[in-house]
Amino acid sequence: MKKNLDKDKMIRERVKVEMNKFLGEVLERVCEQLNDYPYTTIEYEMLKESIYPYTNIKRINEEKLRILKHLEAIKADCDALTMDVKKSLKLKDVDESDEIF
């Protein structure tokens, strides 16, 4: 932690303990995934696959935001089409209160 924090930062004992607990939990999850492999020897490719979510969290979050923005655009298109259909395809003999949308 000291290597990656500013030189003037001091780390409290509890922070060190909790960081070790956190890293231990991450290690447990990685090992659980490695245990899912049927092989007795752990290969580097298996490790890379198991740690992928932790080493690529920034890229994964960026992809999530990109997908959410795309879904918002699709929703806006659907809303616009719904309004167009309601305006242009009204039947004269149908009461507006009976609308499907």
Secondary structure, DSSP 8 states (H G I E B T S, - for coil): -TTTS-TT----HHHHHHHHHHHHHHHHHHHHHHHTSS-SS--HHHHHHHHHHHHSHHHHHHHHHHHHHHHHHHHHHHHHHHHHHHHHS--TTS-GGG---
